[in-house]
Amino acid sequence: MPKQVFRRALVALSALTLMLAFAGVASATNYIVLYKAKGVPADGGAVIRSAGGTVVASYAQIGVILADSSSSTFSADLMRDNRVQAVSATANFATRLDDTESASGRPAGGRSAEHAGH
């Protein structure tokens, strides 16, 4: 994978992680749409909407749109656009923490389960 594409994908994944951290529970699937060019086409939002999606964030400087859609053909519809390099659902990219669990894996305000009772 060319270094430039890897860097763009890494930035997009970072942005997606932030998006998922603040996302509510919804039936739509989140997607990363990566364009071949270093930019998002002027009609990028319209193309996302016509495929049955909603633009969550657009990063024109790196050619990435974060979108959500409940359409089962969303990815395939976008891949028909020759400007799109990749469309990927993000269901397996992150893990949501339970409200009672901190980022360290310990219950909020307490010790980890392995230290309980010691």
C-alpha positions as CSV (number, residue, x, y, z in Angstrom):
1,M,0.0,0.0,0.0
2,P,1.5,3.3,-1.0
3,K,2.7,5.4,2.0
4,Q,0.3,8.3,1.1
5,V,-2.8,6.1,1.0
6,F,-1.8,4.4,4.3
7,R,-1.4,7.9,5.9
8,R,-4.8,9.0,4.6
9,A,-6.5,5.8,5.8
10,L,-4.8,6.2,9.2
11,V,-6.1,9.8,9.5
12,A,-9.6,8.6,8.5
13,L,-9.5,5.8,11.0
14,S,-8.6,8.2,13.7
15,A,-11.4,10.5,12.8
16,L,-13.8,7.6,12.7
17,T,-12.7,6.5,16.2
18,L,-13.6,9.9,17.4
19,M,-16.9,9.8,15.6
20,L,-17.8,6.4,17.1
21,A,-16.9,7.6,20.6
22,F,-19.6,10.3,20.4
23,A,-22.1,8.4,18.2
24,G,-25.5,7.3,19.7
25,V,-27.1,3.9,19.2
26,A,-28.5,3.8,15.7
27,S,-29.6,1.2,13.1
28,A,-27.5,2.7,10.4
29,T,-24.0,1.4,9.6
30,N,-21.0,3.8,9.6
31,Y,-18.7,3.8,6.5
32,I,-15.4,5.3,5.5
33,V,-15.4,6.4,1.8
34,L,-11.9,6.9,0.4
35,Y,-11.5,8.8,-2.9
36,K,-8.7,8.2,-5.3
37,A,-7.8,11.9,-5.5
38,K,-6.5,14.0,-2.6
39,G,-9.9,15.6,-2.3
40,V,-13.7,15.0,-2.1
41,P,-15.5,15.7,-5.4
42,A,-17.8,18.8,-5.3
43,D,-20.8,16.4,-5.7
44,G,-19.5,14.0,-3.0
45,G,-22.4,14.7,-0.5
46,A,-25.0,14.4,-3.3
47,V,-23.5,11.0,-4.3
48,I,-23.6,9.8,-0.7
49,R,-27.3,10.9,-0.4
50,S,-28.2,9.3,-3.7
51,A,-26.7,6.0,-2.5
52,G,-29.0,6.2,0.6
53,G,-26.5,7.6,3.0
54,T,-25.9,10.7,5.2
55,V,-22.6,12.5,5.4
56,V,-21.3,12.6,9.0
57,A,-18.0,14.3,8.3
58,S,-16.1,15.3,5.2
59,Y,-12.3,15.6,5.1
60,A,-11.7,17.2,1.7
61,Q,-8.0,17.7,2.3
62,I,-7.4,13.9,2.5
63,G,-10.3,12.7,0.2
64,V,-12.4,11.0,2.9
65,I,-16.1,11.1,3.8
66,L,-17.5,9.5,6.9
67,A,-21.1,8.4,6.3
68,D,-23.8,6.3,7.7
69,S,-26.5,4.4,5.8
70,S,-29.0,1.7,6.4
71,S,-29.0,0.7,2.7
72,S,-27.8,-2.8,2.1
73,T,-26.4,-1.6,-1.3
74,F,-24.7,1.5,-0.1
75,S,-21.1,0.3,-0.5
76,A,-21.8,-1.4,-3.9
77,D,-23.6,1.8,-5.2
78,L,-20.6,4.0,-4.3
79,M,-18.1,1.6,-5.7
80,R,-19.7,2.1,-9.1
81,D,-18.3,5.7,-9.0
82,N,-14.8,5.4,-10.6
83,R,-13.6,8.2,-8.3
84,V,-14.0,6.1,-5.2
85,Q,-11.1,4.0,-4.2
86,A,-12.7,2.1,-1.3
87,V,-15.8,1.9,0.9
88,S,-15.6,0.1,4.2
89,A,-18.2,-0.5,6.9
90,T,-16.7,0.3,10.3
91,A,-18.5,-2.2,12.4
92,N,-15.4,-4.1,13.5
93,F,-13.0,-1.0,13.8
94,A,-13.7,0.0,17.4
95,T,-15.2,-1.2,20.7
96,R,-17.5,0.9,22.7
97,L,-16.8,0.9,26.5
98,D,-19.6,0.2,28.9
99,D,-20.6,3.4,30.9
100,T,-19.3,1.7,34.1
101,E,-15.9,1.0,32.6
102,S,-13.0,3.5,32.1
103,A,-10.6,3.5,29.2
104,S,-8.1,1.6,31.5
105,G,-10.5,-1.4,31.6
106,R,-11.3,-0.9,35.3
107,P,-14.8,-0.3,36.6
108,A,-15.4,3.5,37.2
109,G,-14.2,4.4,40.7
110,G,-12.9,0.9,41.5
111,R,-10.2,-1.6,41.0
112,S,-9.9,-4.1,38.2
113,A,-11.6,-7.5,38.6
114,E,-8.2,-9.2,38.8
115,H,-7.5,-7.2,41.9
116,A,-10.9,-7.5,43.6
117,G,-10.7,-9.0,47.0
118,H,-6.9,-8.6,47.3
